[in-house]
Amino acid sequence: MTRYVLGRFAQALVVLWAAYTVTFAVLYLLPSDPVALQLGAAGIETDSLTPAQLHAAMAQYGLDRPVLNQYFSHLWGFLHGDFGDSISKQQPVADLIGDRLGPTVALSIAAAALSLVGGLGLAYLAAYVRWRPARLFLTRLPSFGASFPQFFIALLLIQLLSFNLGWLPATGVKGWKSLVMPTITISLLTASMLAQVLMRSFDDTLRQPYIVTARAKGLSRAAVQWRHGFRNALLPALTILGVLVGLTVTSAIVVETVFSRNGLGKLAQEAVLAQDVPVVLAIVSLAAAVFVFVNLLVDLLYPLLDPRIVQGGRRKVASS
């Protein structure tokens, strides 16, 4: 078990480092002029500067150093929570992220919770219902829910719940009511994807011989599904759950833009439009860190649901 846990921690660190390095490479090493890009974010046109003024401006933002020097400097700062300064806003990136973190965290947690409850509930209900038309309807719902683009769902909700009925605010961050429509917009897609995977896993699990044996012992249908089928069907769902949490974070960029929520997604959009490289690098790296952390938790949960994963790893190590 210790080897399994340490291995997963090592993999998570490698993935996080690779995500940071690839992001840095994409932003700094693509065939473009990173100096003009970043000075442009600060409102400085390089064509209008003399060589001495250009050198002074580059030195001010640390752009006169070699790329590898900048990479290790940014990486060291990232490890210590120092993301540098925003070029366009002239503020520490950590302060900008701290100011915008709350609305995004609240939205991500609410969307993840609703996705989990909706996806698991729909899959369990579809497996429990016996009436064929109702079961067919429930099994088709995830495909229907996943087929709509998120911006279309957002606009539909705004038109119905805000403009027509006046129940919820259309934009901004004003209490729990402003969280309802963005949460539904994100979770409709993620809950549908989770339900699709779980329904298929349920079907495979409920055909296994030990399910027939459990029924032959006199257990009720609900008891068999909950005690035996649900636990084993969760393994594939856990895998997709880690991906869905990452999708929830990235979806916040679109959703916060549509609903004008002052969160990290909107900050990322502003940074991309302003070509503010330090802010983009910090937000992408933080999103990757969240994604890696959630998948690490999922990996650590696997042995609790199926101890054969760790036992198989031991046999594999022993045979090698």
N, C-alpha and C positions, 0 to 999 in steps of 0.2 A: 504493500500500500504506500509506503514511504517513497519507494522508487517511482511509483505511478504519479504521486502528487508532485515530487520534485521535477519529474519529466514534463508535466503539464505547465508548471511555473516557468521552466526554462523555455518551452515552446512559446509561451505567452510573451516573455521578454524579447525573444528573437522576432516574433511577429510585430511587436510594438516598435522595435528598433527599425525593422525593415519598412514599416509604414511611414515612420518619420523620415527615413533616408530617401525613400521614393518620392515623398511629397516635396522634400527639399530639392531633389534633383529635378523634378518636373518644374518647380517654380524658378530655379536658378540656372539650370543647364540647358533648357530648351533653346532652339535657335531663335533667340530674340536678344534684345539689349536690356539685361536686368538693371543696369545703372539708369538708363532712360526710363525704364518701367517704374522703378521705385522713386526716383526724383520727380517723375511726373505725378506720382501719388501725392507728393508734398507740394505740388503746384509749381515745380521748377522745370522750365523748358531747357533742356541741355543745349539746344541750338543757340539760345540767346546768351549763353555764358562764355566767358573767356576761358582759356585753359586753366588759368590760376583759380578762377571762381569755380570751375567744374571740379578741380582737385579738392578744393576746400569743402565743397558740398558733399563729395564722395567721402571725404574723411569724417565729416560730421555724422553721417549715417553708417559709417563702418564699411562702405562699399569699396574702399581702396585696398582692402586686404585680399589675399588670395582666397579662392572659393573654399578650399579645404579648411583654411583658418576660420572663415565665416561659419562653415558647417559645424566644426567642433565647438566653436564659441556658442552657437545657437543650441547645440545639443547639450552642452554643459549647463547653459542657462535653463533649458527646458527641464532637465533633471532636478534643478533647484527651484522650479516654479517661477523663473524669470523668463518671460517670453519677449523681452525687448520692448521697444516703443513703437507705437503706431505712427507711420509716416504721415498719413493723411490727417489724423486727429491730434497728433502731438501729445499723446498720453501713453502711459504704460499699458501694454496690451493686457496685463493681468488685471488692471483696474477696469478696463473696458469689459473684459469677460466677467469679472465679478459683478458688475452692474447689471449685466444682461442674463446672468446664469439662472436666477430664480424662476422667471416665467418659463424658460425652456425645461428646467428640471421638473416643474409642476406639470407641464404639458406632457413630457415624456413618461412620467410615472403614471399619470391618469390614463394616457393612451395604452401603455403596456398593461395596466390592470384591467382596463375594459377589453382589450384584445384577448387577454388570458381567460377572463370570465366568459366572454362571448364565444370564443373559439372552442374552449373545452365544453361549455354548456351545450352548444349546438351539436357538437360531435357526439356527446353522450346521449342527447335527446334523439338524434337520428338513429343511434344504435338501439335505443330502448323501445322506440315506437314500432308497433307491429303492423299497423294498417298501411298497406302498400302505397296508396296515393299520398298519404301524409309523409311517409318515409322518403318517397321519391322527391317530394317538394323540399324537404329539409336537406337532402343530399345535393340538390341543385342550387340551394341558396348561396354557398360559398363561391361558386363560379360566377353567379350573378353579382355578388358583392365585390369581387375582385376585378370585374370587367370595366368598372367606371374609373376614369382618371380622378385623382384627388382634387385637382382644381375645379372640376365639374361638380363634384360632391360639395365642395366648399361654397361655390356660387349658388347651388341649389338650396343649401341650408340657409344661407344668408337671405335669399329671396323669400323662402317660406317662413322661417322662424323669426327673422328680424324685420324685414320690410312688410310682409303681409300680416303676421300675427303680433309682432312687436314684443315677443317674449324675451328675446336675448339681444344683447348689443352686437352690432355687426363687426366692430373693430375694437382694438385696444385691449388693455389688461385692467379690467374693472371688476374684481371679485370673482367668485366662482362661476357666475353666469357667463363671463367672457371665456371660460375654459370649456364650456359644453360643446360648442360647434367645432372648434379645432380638434378636440379629443375624438369626437365621432368621425370626423374627416379622416384622421390617421388610422383609428382602430378598425374602421370598416374594412380596409384592405388587409391589415395584418391579422385580424380575427378570421377573415375568410381564408387566408392562406394557412393559418394554423388549423382551422377546422378541416380543410381538405386533407392535410397530412394525417391528422388524427383519425378521421373517418376511415381512411384506407388502412391505417394501422389497426384500428378496431376490428375491421372486417377480417384481416389476416389473423389477429389474435384469437377472435371468437371461433375460428375454425380449428384451433389447435386441440389435440387429444385431451390435454389436461382440463380444458374447459368442459368437454363432454363428460369427463370423469367427475368433475365438480358438480355438474348437474345431476349425474346419476346418484350422487351421495345425498341428494334431496335439497340442495341449496336452492334458494329462490333465484329467479332470473336476475333481479336487481342485485342480489348479493354476489352472484357469480361475476356479473359485469364490473361491479365496484371493487371487489377484493382481488380478483384474478385478472380480468381483462383490462381494466383501466390502468393498473400499475405497469403491466408489460407493454401496453400500447403507448405509454408516455415516453419511451426511449427515443423513437424517431421524432416525436413532437418536441422533445427537449432540444434536439439538434436544430430544428427549424426555429425554435423559440429564440435561440441566440442570434440567429440571422435577423429575425423580426425586430429584436430590440435595436440592432444596428439600423434597420430600415426605419424604425420609429424616430431615431435621432436625425437621420438624413431627411426624412419627410418634414421635419420641423422647419427646414429652410423654405420649402414651398408653402407650407401652411401658415407660418408666421408672416410671410410676405402677403398672402391673400388677406389674412385677418388683421394685418398691421399690428402684430404683437411685437413688443420691443424686447425680443429675446436674442439668443445666440444665432438663430437662423437668419434673422433680419440683419444682425451684425455681419454675418458671413456674406450676405448679399451686398451690403454696403461696401465691405472690404474688396469683394471681387470687382464691383463696378469702379471703385477708386484705385484698383490694382495695388492695394495695401498688402504687400507680401508678408510681413511679420504677423499680421492679424489672421490672414488666410492660413498660414503655416500653423499657428497656434490652435485655431479652431479645428482644422483637419486632424491635427495630432491628438487633440483632446477627444474628438469623436472616435478616432481609432483606439484610443486608450479605453474608452467606455465599451466599445465593441469587443476588445480583447478581454477586458475584465468580465463581461457577462458570459462570454464563451468559456472562460476559465472556470467560472462558477458552474456552468453546465457540465463541463468535463469532470469537475469534482463531485457532481451529483450522480454521475453514471454508476459508480460502484455501489452507491446506496440503493439504487433501484435494481441493479443486476451485478452481484458480486463476481460473476463469471468473467467480467471484463478484466478485473485485477488478477484473478486466478489464471486466465489465459495469458496475460502478460508475463506472469511468473514462469509458466511453462515455456513460453517462447524464449525468455531470457536464459532459462536453464538449458534448453536444447541448443542455444547458440554457444 
